[in-house]
Amino acid sequence: MPNITLKGVPDGLYNELKRRAAAARRSLNGEAIVWLERALAGPPDPRVDPVAFTAHVRETQAKYNIKPMTPEEIRDAIHEGRP
């Protein structure tokens, strides 16, 4: 099994990981692996993936039966209440 070394881990992050490892009765290494697996197992974060974000918006619109805004509605919403 491959090994990795992390350098420059901020004290706060190290202490929090160590605290969580103790609470879960795991080693620091085991806890780090759990959190890496969780971070990489989920769907792409729509805040950083434009394709995932667009898909999320379209799913939400379909789920709640929301029609997309027209360019004119977007323009009007931007300027609403502004001088």
C-alpha angles and dihedrals in degrees: 000000000000122000130215132195122211117208129192096022107174114245093239093053092046092049093048092049090048091049092050092047091054092047090052092042091239134128118258088251092050092050092049090052091049091053094045090051091049092048094050099037099064129081118281113283105255090211091068102027112067093195091052090045092053091048090049091051092049092048091050092048091051094045093053096031093243117163116221116257118253119236088253092054090050092050092048092048091051092051098038111121094005123117 
